[in-house]
Amino acid sequence: MIIGKHSAIKGFGLFLYAIITVLVLICTCNVGSFWGVIGVLNAIVNVWVILSLFKYWSNN
């Protein structure tokens, strides 16, 4: 759980970032195989960033 100063803004930011990641993944997978691969790689990197930020902000 994210606690501390501006925790609501940080949580909403991570939520918004996750929603945008899912929408981009859906859009890129519908375009074609090349963009589908790029979309999946982008989603993997974004999930790693989201989890890293969540862990960092939860430990502070």
PQR file of N, CA, C, O and H, with PARSE charges and radii, in Angstrom:
ATOM      1  N   MET A   1       0.839  -1.166   0.000 -0.4000 1.5000
ATOM      2  CA  MET A   1       0.000   0.000   0.000 -0.0000 2.0000
ATOM      3  C   MET A   1       0.886   1.230   0.000  0.5500 1.7000
ATOM      4  O   MET A   1       1.870   1.311   0.735 -0.5500 1.4000
ATOM      5  N   ILE A   2       0.521   2.172  -0.826 -0.4000 1.5000
ATOM      6  CA  ILE A   2       1.280   3.413  -0.922 -0.0000 2.0000
ATOM      7  C   ILE A   2       0.790   4.350   0.179  0.5500 1.7000
ATOM      8  O   ILE A   2      -0.388   4.700   0.241 -0.5500 1.4000
ATOM      9  H   ILE A   2      -0.278   2.106  -1.423  0.4000 1.0000
ATOM     10  N   ILE A   3       1.717   4.746   1.040 -0.4000 1.5000
ATOM     11  CA  ILE A   3       1.371   5.672   2.111 -0.0000 2.0000
ATOM     12  C   ILE A   3       2.324   6.854   2.041  0.5500 1.7000
ATOM     13  O   ILE A   3       3.395   6.768   1.441 -0.5500 1.4000
ATOM     14  H   ILE A   3       2.675   4.462   0.989  0.4000 1.0000
ATOM     15  N   GLY A   4       1.932   7.929   2.643 -0.4000 1.5000
ATOM     16  CA  GLY A   4       2.802   9.093   2.697 -0.0000 2.0000
ATOM     17  C   GLY A   4       2.226  10.262   1.921  0.5500 1.7000
ATOM     18  O   GLY A   4       1.047  10.299   1.570 -0.5500 1.4000
ATOM     19  H   GLY A   4       1.062   7.998   3.130  0.4000 1.0000
ATOM     20  N   LYS A   5       3.111  11.212   1.670 -0.4000 1.5000
ATOM     21  CA  LYS A   5       2.715  12.441   0.998 -0.0000 2.0000
ATOM     22  C   LYS A   5       2.344  12.149  -0.453  0.5500 1.7000
ATOM     23  O   LYS A   5       3.071  11.451  -1.159 -0.5500 1.4000
ATOM     24  H   LYS A   5       4.069  11.181   1.954  0.4000 1.0000
ATOM     25  N   HIS A   6       1.229  12.678  -0.881 -0.4000 1.5000
ATOM     26  CA  HIS A   6       0.719  12.549  -2.243 -0.0000 2.0000
ATOM     27  C   HIS A   6       0.470  11.097  -2.644  0.5500 1.7000
ATOM     28  O   HIS A   6       0.644  10.745  -3.811 -0.5500 1.4000
ATOM     29  H   HIS A   6       0.638  13.245  -0.307  0.4000 1.0000
ATOM     30  N   SER A   7       0.071  10.258  -1.707 -0.4000 1.5000
ATOM     31  CA  SER A   7      -0.146   8.838  -2.010 -0.0000 2.0000
ATOM     32  C   SER A   7      -1.331   8.627  -2.952  0.5500 1.7000
ATOM     33  O   SER A   7      -1.300   7.722  -3.786 -0.5500 1.4000
ATOM     34  H   SER A   7      -0.071  10.545  -0.759  0.4000 1.0000
ATOM     35  N   ALA A   8      -2.361   9.440  -2.830 -0.4000 1.5000
ATOM     36  CA  ALA A   8      -3.516   9.286  -3.715 -0.0000 2.0000
ATOM     37  C   ALA A   8      -3.144   9.619  -5.157  0.5500 1.7000
ATOM     38  O   ALA A   8      -3.579   8.939  -6.086 -0.5500 1.4000
ATOM     39  H   ALA A   8      -2.386  10.175  -2.152  0.4000 1.0000
ATOM     40  N   ILE A   9      -2.351  10.651  -5.340 -0.4000 1.5000
ATOM     41  CA  ILE A   9      -1.925  11.036  -6.685 -0.0000 2.0000
ATOM     42  C   ILE A   9      -1.019   9.961  -7.280  0.5500 1.7000
ATOM     43  O   ILE A   9      -1.139   9.638  -8.462 -0.5500 1.4000
ATOM     44  H   ILE A   9      -1.997  11.203  -4.585  0.4000 1.0000
ATOM     45  N   LYS A  10      -0.120   9.407  -6.479 -0.4000 1.5000
ATOM     46  CA  LYS A  10       0.774   8.344  -6.955 -0.0000 2.0000
ATOM     47  C   LYS A  10      -0.023   7.100  -7.341  0.5500 1.7000
ATOM     48  O   LYS A  10       0.236   6.497  -8.382 -0.5500 1.4000
ATOM     49  H   LYS A  10      -0.023   9.670  -5.519  0.4000 1.0000
ATOM     50  N   GLY A  11      -0.980   6.719  -6.518 -0.4000 1.5000
ATOM     51  CA  GLY A  11      -1.813   5.559  -6.810 -0.0000 2.0000
ATOM     52  C   GLY A  11      -2.655   5.754  -8.055  0.5500 1.7000
ATOM     53  O   GLY A  11      -2.768   4.848  -8.882 -0.5500 1.4000
ATOM     54  H   GLY A  11      -1.190   7.209  -5.672  0.4000 1.0000
ATOM     55  N   PHE A  12      -3.245   6.930  -8.193 -0.4000 1.5000
ATOM     56  CA  PHE A  12      -4.039   7.202  -9.383 -0.0000 2.0000
ATOM     57  C   PHE A  12      -3.158   7.245 -10.619  0.5500 1.7000
ATOM     58  O   PHE A  12      -3.572   6.799 -11.689 -0.5500 1.4000
ATOM     59  H   PHE A  12      -3.153   7.666  -7.522  0.4000 1.0000
ATOM     60  N   GLY A  13      -1.954   7.772 -10.488 -0.4000 1.5000
ATOM     61  CA  GLY A  13      -1.023   7.801 -11.613 -0.0000 2.0000
ATOM     62  C   GLY A  13      -0.656   6.405 -12.081  0.5500 1.7000
ATOM     63  O   GLY A  13      -0.618   6.140 -13.283 -0.5500 1.4000
ATOM     64  H   GLY A  13      -1.617   8.134  -9.619  0.4000 1.0000
ATOM     65  N   LEU A  14      -0.383   5.504 -11.134 -0.4000 1.5000
ATOM     66  CA  LEU A  14      -0.078   4.120 -11.507 -0.0000 2.0000
ATOM     67  C   LEU A  14      -1.284   3.438 -12.149  0.5500 1.7000
ATOM     68  O   LEU A  14      -1.138   2.682 -13.109 -0.5500 1.4000
ATOM     69  H   LEU A  14      -0.413   5.719 -10.158  0.4000 1.0000
ATOM     70  N   PHE A  15      -2.472   3.708 -11.617 -0.4000 1.5000
ATOM     71  CA  PHE A  15      -3.692   3.140 -12.188 -0.0000 2.0000
ATOM     72  C   PHE A  15      -3.907   3.636 -13.618  0.5500 1.7000
ATOM     73  O   PHE A  15      -4.222   2.850 -14.512 -0.5500 1.4000
ATOM     74  H   PHE A  15      -2.591   4.322 -10.837  0.4000 1.0000
ATOM     75  N   LEU A  16      -3.735   4.930 -13.829 -0.4000 1.5000
ATOM     76  CA  LEU A  16      -3.897   5.504 -15.161 -0.0000 2.0000
ATOM     77  C   LEU A  16      -2.853   4.951 -16.123  0.5500 1.7000
ATOM     78  O   LEU A  16      -3.162   4.666 -17.279 -0.5500 1.4000
ATOM     79  H   LEU A  16      -3.479   5.568 -13.103  0.4000 1.0000
ATOM     80  N   TYR A  17      -1.620   4.799 -15.650 -0.4000 1.5000
ATOM     81  CA  TYR A  17      -0.537   4.238 -16.459 -0.0000 2.0000
ATOM     82  C   TYR A  17      -0.862   2.795 -16.864  0.5500 1.7000
ATOM     83  O   TYR A  17      -0.582   2.394 -17.994 -0.5500 1.4000
ATOM     84  H   TYR A  17      -1.369   5.031 -14.711  0.4000 1.0000
ATOM     85  N   ALA A  18      -1.448   2.019 -15.956 -0.4000 1.5000
ATOM     86  CA  ALA A  18      -1.828   0.637 -16.264 -0.0000 2.0000
ATOM     87  C   ALA A  18      -2.964   0.589 -17.276  0.5500 1.7000
ATOM     88  O   ALA A  18      -2.947  -0.251 -18.175 -0.5500 1.4000
ATOM     89  H   ALA A  18      -1.675   2.345 -15.038  0.4000 1.0000
ATOM     90  N   ILE A  19      -3.944   1.467 -17.150 -0.4000 1.5000
ATOM     91  CA  ILE A  19      -5.061   1.506 -18.089 -0.0000 2.0000
ATOM     92  C   ILE A  19      -4.569   1.878 -19.490  0.5500 1.7000
ATOM     93  O   ILE A  19      -4.989   1.273 -20.476 -0.5500 1.4000
ATOM     94  H   ILE A  19      -3.958   2.149 -16.419  0.4000 1.0000
ATOM     95  N   ILE A  20      -3.687   2.865 -19.578 -0.4000 1.5000
ATOM     96  CA  ILE A  20      -3.146   3.271 -20.875 -0.0000 2.0000
ATOM     97  C   ILE A  20      -2.327   2.136 -21.487  0.5500 1.7000
ATOM     98  O   ILE A  20      -2.372   1.923 -22.698 -0.5500 1.4000
ATOM     99  H   ILE A  20      -3.345   3.357 -18.776  0.4000 1.0000
ATOM    100  N   THR A  21      -1.585   1.415 -20.663 -0.4000 1.5000
ATOM    101  CA  THR A  21      -0.812   0.273 -21.160 -0.0000 2.0000
ATOM    102  C   THR A  21      -1.720  -0.782 -21.767  0.5500 1.7000
ATOM    103  O   THR A  21      -1.422  -1.310 -22.838 -0.5500 1.4000
ATOM    104  H   THR A  21      -1.549   1.588 -19.679  0.4000 1.0000
ATOM    105  N   VAL A  22      -2.818  -1.095 -21.104 -0.4000 1.5000
ATOM    106  CA  VAL A  22      -3.756  -2.093 -21.618 -0.0000 2.0000
ATOM    107  C   VAL A  22      -4.388  -1.614 -22.921  0.5500 1.7000
ATOM    108  O   VAL A  22      -4.523  -2.395 -23.863 -0.5500 1.4000
ATOM    109  H   VAL A  22      -3.060  -0.666 -20.234  0.4000 1.0000
ATOM    110  N   LEU A  23      -4.773  -0.356 -22.986 -0.4000 1.5000
ATOM    111  CA  LEU A  23      -5.394   0.170 -24.205 -0.0000 2.0000
ATOM    112  C   LEU A  23      -4.419   0.162 -25.380  0.5500 1.7000
ATOM    113  O   LEU A  23      -4.801  -0.180 -26.500 -0.5500 1.4000
ATOM    114  H   LEU A  23      -4.664   0.278 -22.220  0.4000 1.0000
ATOM    115  N   VAL A  24      -3.165   0.534 -25.135 -0.4000 1.5000
ATOM    116  CA  VAL A  24      -2.157   0.503 -26.195 -0.0000 2.0000
ATOM    117  C   VAL A  24      -1.903  -0.929 -26.649  0.5500 1.7000
ATOM    118  O   VAL A  24      -1.732  -1.182 -27.841 -0.5500 1.4000
ATOM    119  H   VAL A  24      -2.854   0.812 -24.226  0.4000 1.0000
ATOM    120  N   LEU A  25      -1.879  -1.860 -25.709 -0.4000 1.5000
ATOM    121  CA  LEU A  25      -1.687  -3.266 -26.065 -0.0000 2.0000
ATOM    122  C   LEU A  25      -2.820  -3.767 -26.955  0.5500 1.7000
ATOM    123  O   LEU A  25      -2.570  -4.472 -27.933 -0.5500 1.4000
ATOM    124  H   LEU A  25      -2.018  -1.654 -24.741  0.4000 1.0000
ATOM    125  N   ILE A  26      -4.032  -3.421 -26.637 -0.4000 1.5000
ATOM    126  CA  ILE A  26      -5.185  -3.846 -27.442 -0.0000 2.0000
ATOM    127  C   ILE A  26      -5.110  -3.232 -28.838  0.5500 1.7000
ATOM    128  O   ILE A  26      -5.332  -3.917 -29.836 -0.5500 1.4000
ATOM    129  H   ILE A  26      -4.235  -2.849 -25.842  0.4000 1.0000
ATOM    130  N   CYS A  27      -4.799  -1.947 -28.902 -0.4000 1.5000
ATOM    131  CA  CYS A  27      -4.751  -1.272 -30.203 -0.0000 2.0000
ATOM    132  C   CYS A  27      -3.623  -1.796 -31.085  0.5500 1.7000
ATOM    133  O   CYS A  27      -3.816  -1.970 -32.288 -0.5500 1.4000
ATOM    134  H   CYS A  27      -4.619  -1.390 -28.092  0.4000 1.0000
ATOM    135  N   THR A  28      -2.458  -2.048 -30.513 -0.4000 1.5000
ATOM    136  CA  THR A  28      -1.341  -2.508 -31.330 -0.0000 2.0000
ATOM    137  C   THR A  28      -1.512  -3.960 -31.761  0.5500 1.7000
ATOM    138  O   THR A  28      -1.043  -4.336 -32.835 -0.5500 1.4000
ATOM    139  H   THR A  28      -2.301  -1.906 -29.536  0.4000 1.0000
ATOM    140  N   CYS A  29      -2.162  -4.769 -30.964 -0.4000 1.5000
ATOM    141  CA  CYS A  29      -2.375  -6.174 -31.362 -0.0000 2.0000
ATOM    142  C   CYS A  29      -3.415  -6.295 -32.469  0.5500 1.7000
ATOM    143  O   CYS A  29      -3.422  -7.285 -33.201 -0.5500 1.4000
ATOM    144  H   CYS A  29      -2.543  -4.464 -30.091  0.4000 1.0000
ATOM    145  N   ASN A  30      -4.290  -5.308 -32.601 -0.4000 1.5000
ATOM    146  CA  ASN A  30      -5.301  -5.346 -33.660 -0.0000 2.0000
ATOM    147  C   ASN A  30      -4.778  -4.862 -34.999  0.5500 1.7000
ATOM    148  O   ASN A  30      -5.430  -5.082 -36.020 -0.5500 1.4000
ATOM    149  H   ASN A  30      -4.284  -4.504 -32.006  0.4000 1.0000
ATOM    150  N   VAL A  31      -3.608  -4.200 -35.031 -0.4000 1.5000
ATOM    151  CA  VAL A  31      -3.096  -3.606 -36.267 -0.0000 2.0000
ATOM    152  C   VAL A  31      -2.390  -4.643 -37.125  0.5500 1.7000
ATOM    153  O   VAL A  31      -2.655  -4.732 -38.324 -0.5500 1.4000
ATOM    154  H   VAL A  31      -3.078  -4.022 -34.201  0.4000 1.0000
ATOM    155  N   GLY A  32      -1.505  -5.420 -36.541 -0.4000 1.5000
ATOM    156  CA  GLY A  32      -0.769  -6.403 -37.321 -0.0000 2.0000
ATOM    157  C   GLY A  32       0.243  -7.127 -36.469  0.5500 1.7000
ATOM    158  O   GLY A  32       0.382  -6.862 -35.275 -0.5500 1.4000
ATOM    159  H   GLY A  32      -1.290  -5.347 -35.568  0.4000 1.0000
ATOM    160  N   SER A  33       0.951  -8.049 -37.102 -0.4000 1.5000
ATOM    161  CA  SER A  33       1.868  -8.888 -36.333 -0.0000 2.0000
ATOM    162  C   SER A  33       3.086  -8.112 -35.838  0.5500 1.7000
ATOM    163  O   SER A  33       3.508  -8.303 -34.698 -0.5500 1.4000
ATOM    164  H   SER A  33       0.838  -8.264 -38.072  0.4000 1.0000
ATOM    165  N   PHE A  34       3.661  -7.239 -36.672 -0.4000 1.5000
ATOM    166  CA  PHE A  34       4.831  -6.467 -36.237 -0.0000 2.0000
ATOM    167  C   PHE A  34       4.473  -5.551 -35.084  0.5500 1.7000
ATOM    168  O   PHE A  34       5.164  -5.524 -34.066 -0.5500 1.4000
ATOM    169  H   PHE A  34       3.318  -7.084 -37.598  0.4000 1.0000
ATOM    170  N   TRP A  35       3.382  -4.794 -35.243 -0.4000 1.5000
ATOM    171  CA  TRP A  35       2.984  -3.883 -34.170 -0.0000 2.0000
ATOM    172  C   TRP A  35       2.476  -4.638 -32.953  0.5500 1.7000
ATOM    173  O   TRP A  35       2.538  -4.129 -31.834 -0.5500 1.4000
ATOM    174  H   TRP A  35       2.820  -4.816 -36.070  0.4000 1.0000
ATOM    175  N   GLY A  36       1.980  -5.835 -33.162 -0.4000 1.5000
ATOM    176  CA  GLY A  36       1.573  -6.668 -32.032 -0.0000 2.0000
ATOM    177  C   GLY A  36       2.749  -7.052 -31.164  0.5500 1.7000
ATOM    178  O   GLY A  36       2.656  -7.038 -29.937 -0.5500 1.4000
ATOM    179  H   GLY A  36       1.930  -6.249 -34.071  0.4000 1.0000
ATOM    180  N   VAL A  37       3.871  -7.400 -31.809 -0.4000 1.5000
ATOM    181  CA  VAL A  37       5.085  -7.732 -31.058 -0.0000 2.0000
ATOM    182  C   VAL A  37       5.600  -6.506 -30.315  0.5500 1.7000
ATOM    183  O   VAL A  37       5.998  -6.598 -29.154 -0.5500 1.4000
ATOM    184  H   VAL A  37       3.946  -7.411 -32.806  0.4000 1.0000
ATOM    185  N   ILE A  38       5.592  -5.361 -30.987 -0.4000 1.5000
ATOM    186  CA  ILE A  38       6.025  -4.116 -30.340 -0.0000 2.0000
ATOM    187  C   ILE A  38       5.109  -3.788 -29.156  0.5500 1.7000
ATOM    188  O   ILE A  38       5.591  -3.353 -28.110 -0.5500 1.4000
ATOM    189  H   ILE A  38       5.269  -5.286 -31.930  0.4000 1.0000
ATOM    190  N   GLY A  39       3.818  -3.988 -29.307 -0.4000 1.5000
ATOM    191  CA  GLY A  39       2.865  -3.722 -28.233 -0.0000 2.0000
ATOM    192  C   GLY A  39       3.075  -4.635 -27.034  0.5500 1.7000
ATOM    193  O   GLY A  39       2.978  -4.188 -25.891 -0.5500 1.4000
ATOM    194  H   GLY A  39       3.428  -4.341 -30.157  0.4000 1.0000
ATOM    195  N   VAL A  40       3.360  -5.904 -27.282 -0.4000 1.5000
ATOM    196  CA  VAL A  40       3.605  -6.843 -26.182 -0.0000 2.0000
ATOM    197  C   VAL A  40       4.891  -6.478 -25.450  0.5500 1.7000
ATOM    198  O   VAL A  40       4.931  -6.500 -24.220 -0.5500 1.4000
ATOM    199  H   VAL A  40       3.438  -6.267 -28.211  0.4000 1.0000
ATOM    200  N   LEU A  41       5.945  -6.142 -26.200 -0.4000 1.5000
ATOM    201  CA  LEU A  41       7.196  -5.711 -25.549 -0.0000 2.0000
ATOM    202  C   LEU A  41       6.987  -4.439 -24.736  0.5500 1.7000
ATOM    203  O   LEU A  41       7.525  -4.308 -23.637 -0.5500 1.4000
ATOM    204  H   LEU A  41       5.913  -6.125 -27.199  0.4000 1.0000
ATOM    205  N   ASN A  42       6.215  -3.509 -25.269 -0.4000 1.5000
ATOM    206  CA  ASN A  42       5.901  -2.278 -24.551 -0.0000 2.0000
ATOM    207  C   ASN A  42       5.131  -2.586 -23.268  0.5500 1.7000
ATOM    208  O   ASN A  42       5.405  -1.992 -22.225 -0.5500 1.4000
ATOM    209  H   ASN A  42       5.778  -3.615 -26.162  0.4000 1.0000
ATOM    210  N   ALA A  43       4.179  -3.502 -23.338 -0.4000 1.5000
ATOM    211  CA  ALA A  43       3.400  -3.863 -22.154 -0.0000 2.0000
ATOM    212  C   ALA A  43       4.275  -4.521 -21.092  0.5500 1.7000
ATOM    213  O   ALA A  43       4.101  -4.264 -19.900 -0.5500 1.4000
ATOM    214  H   ALA A  43       3.957  -3.984 -24.185  0.4000 1.0000
ATOM    215  N   ILE A  44       5.213  -5.367 -21.514 -0.4000 1.5000
ATOM    216  CA  ILE A  44       6.116  -6.018 -20.555 -0.0000 2.0000
ATOM    217  C   ILE A  44       6.970  -4.984 -19.832  0.5500 1.7000
ATOM    218  O   ILE A  44       7.131  -5.046 -18.613 -0.5500 1.4000
ATOM    219  H   ILE A  44       5.354  -5.575 -22.482  0.4000 1.0000
ATOM    220  N   VAL A  45       7.516  -4.034 -20.589 -0.4000 1.5000
ATOM    221  CA  VAL A  45       8.342  -2.989 -19.975 -0.0000 2.0000
ATOM    222  C   VAL A  45       7.505  -2.125 -19.041  0.5500 1.7000
ATOM    223  O   VAL A  45       7.954  -1.778 -17.949 -0.5500 1.4000
ATOM    224  H   VAL A  45       7.385  -3.985 -21.579  0.4000 1.0000
ATOM    225  N   ASN A  46       6.293  -1.775 -19.461 -0.4000 1.5000
ATOM    226  CA  ASN A  46       5.441  -0.931 -18.624 -0.0000 2.0000
ATOM    227  C   ASN A  46       5.024  -1.641 -17.336  0.5500 1.7000
ATOM    228  O   ASN A  46       4.954  -1.010 -16.282 -0.5500 1.4000
ATOM    229  H   ASN A  46       5.928  -2.056 -20.348  0.4000 1.0000
ATOM    230  N   VAL A  47       4.747  -2.936 -17.408 -0.4000 1.5000
ATOM    231  CA  VAL A  47       4.405  -3.686 -16.188 -0.0000 2.0000
ATOM    232  C   VAL A  47       5.588  -3.692 -15.242  0.5500 1.7000
ATOM    233  O   VAL A  47       5.413  -3.525 -14.035 -0.5500 1.4000
ATOM    234  H   VAL A  47       4.804  -3.448 -18.264  0.4000 1.0000
ATOM    235  N   TRP A  48       6.791  -3.882 -15.768 -0.4000 1.5000
ATOM    236  CA  TRP A  48       7.991  -3.850 -14.925 -0.0000 2.0000
ATOM    237  C   TRP A  48       8.151  -2.475 -14.254  0.5500 1.7000
ATOM    238  O   TRP A  48       8.481  -2.397 -13.070 -0.5500 1.4000
ATOM    239  H   TRP A  48       6.933  -4.018 -16.749  0.4000 1.0000
ATOM    240  N   VAL A  49       7.917  -1.399 -15.006 -0.4000 1.5000
ATOM    241  CA  VAL A  49       8.036  -0.046 -14.448 -0.0000 2.0000
ATOM    242  C   VAL A  49       6.969   0.189 -13.386  0.5500 1.7000
ATOM    243  O   VAL A  49       7.267   0.742 -12.327 -0.5500 1.4000
ATOM    244  H   VAL A  49       7.649  -1.462 -15.968  0.4000 1.0000
ATOM    245  N   ILE A  50       5.746  -0.219 -13.648 -0.4000 1.5000
ATOM    246  CA  ILE A  50       4.652  -0.021 -12.693 -0.0000 2.0000
ATOM    247  C   ILE A  50       4.930  -0.768 -11.396  0.5500 1.7000
ATOM    248  O   ILE A  50       4.758  -0.212 -10.311 -0.5500 1.4000
ATOM    249  H   ILE A  50       5.504  -0.669 -14.508  0.4000 1.0000
ATOM    250  N   LEU A  51       5.358  -2.022 -11.500 -0.4000 1.5000
ATOM    251  CA  LEU A  51       5.647  -2.792 -10.289 -0.0000 2.0000
ATOM    252  C   LEU A  51       6.842  -2.233  -9.534  0.5500 1.7000
ATOM    253  O   LEU A  51       6.849  -2.233  -8.303 -0.5500 1.4000
ATOM    254  H   LEU A  51       5.498  -2.474 -12.381  0.4000 1.0000
ATOM    255  N   SER A  52       7.848  -1.761 -10.246 -0.4000 1.5000
ATOM    256  CA  SER A  52       9.011  -1.167  -9.589 -0.0000 2.0000
ATOM    257  C   SER A  52       8.637   0.102  -8.838  0.5500 1.7000
ATOM    258  O   SER A  52       9.066   0.306  -7.703 -0.5500 1.4000
ATOM    259  H   SER A  52       7.843  -1.760 -11.246  0.4000 1.0000
ATOM    260  N   LEU A  53       7.843   0.946  -9.466 -0.4000 1.5000
ATOM    261  CA  LEU A  53       7.400   2.171  -8.794 -0.0000 2.0000
ATOM    262  C   LEU A  53       6.528   1.862  -7.586  0.5500 1.7000
ATOM    263  O   LEU A  53       6.656   2.506  -6.545 -0.5500 1.4000
ATOM    264  H   LEU A  53       7.494   0.780 -10.389  0.4000 1.0000
ATOM    265  N   PHE A  54       5.644   0.880  -7.721 -0.4000 1.5000
ATOM    266  CA  PHE A  54       4.785   0.517  -6.599 -0.0000 2.0000
ATOM    267  C   PHE A  54       5.611   0.011  -5.418  0.5500 1.7000
ATOM    268  O   PHE A  54       5.367   0.397  -4.275 -0.5500 1.4000
ATOM    269  H   PHE A  54       5.540   0.357  -8.567  0.4000 1.0000
ATOM    270  N   LYS A  55       6.584  -0.847  -5.694 -0.4000 1.5000
ATOM    271  CA  LYS A  55       7.446  -1.351  -4.620 -0.0000 2.0000
ATOM    272  C   LYS A  55       8.250  -0.226  -3.985  0.5500 1.7000
ATOM    273  O   LYS A  55       8.398  -0.187  -2.764 -0.5500 1.4000
ATOM    274  H   LYS A  55       6.783  -1.160  -6.623  0.4000 1.0000
ATOM    275  N   TYR A  56       8.768   0.686  -4.795 -0.4000 1.5000
ATOM    276  CA  TYR A  56       9.558   1.797  -4.267 -0.0000 2.0000
ATOM    277  C   TYR A  56       8.714   2.710  -3.393  0.5500 1.7000
ATOM    278  O   TYR A  56       9.124   3.086  -2.295 -0.5500 1.4000
ATOM    279  H   TYR A  56       8.647   0.654  -5.788  0.4000 1.0000
ATOM    280  N   TRP A  57       7.528   3.068  -3.886 -0.4000 1.5000
ATOM    281  CA  TRP A  57       6.671   3.960  -3.124 -0.0000 2.0000
ATOM    282  C   TRP A  57       6.071   3.285  -1.899  0.5500 1.7000
ATOM    283  O   TRP A  57       5.758   3.964  -0.921 -0.5500 1.4000
ATOM    284  H   TRP A  57       7.194   2.763  -4.778  0.4000 1.0000
ATOM    285  N   SER A  58       5.903   1.970  -1.926 -0.4000 1.5000
ATOM    286  CA  SER A  58       5.356   1.262  -0.765 -0.0000 2.0000
ATOM    287  C   SER A  58       6.385   1.150   0.359  0.5500 1.7000
ATOM    288  O   SER A  58       6.018   1.108   1.533 -0.5500 1.4000
ATOM    289  H   SER A  58       6.157   1.419  -2.721  0.4000 1.0000
ATOM    290  N   ASN A  59       7.663   1.104   0.008 -0.4000 1.5000
ATOM    291  CA  ASN A  59       8.698   0.955   1.027 -0.0000 2.0000
ATOM    292  C   ASN A  59       9.114   2.265   1.666  0.5500 1.7000
ATOM    293  O   ASN A  59       9.756   2.261   2.717 -0.5500 1.4000
ATOM    294  H   ASN A  59       7.961   1.138  -0.946  0.4000 1.0000
ATOM    295  N   ASN A  60       8.762   3.388   1.053 -0.4000 1.5000
ATOM    296  CA  ASN A  60       9.140   4.696   1.641 -0.0000 2.0000
ATOM    297  C   ASN A  60       8.286   5.037   2.836  0.5500 1.7000
ATOM    298  O   ASN A  60       8.468   6.092   3.444 -0.5500 1.4000
ATOM    299  H   ASN A  60       8.240   3.392   0.200  0.4000 1.0000
TER
END
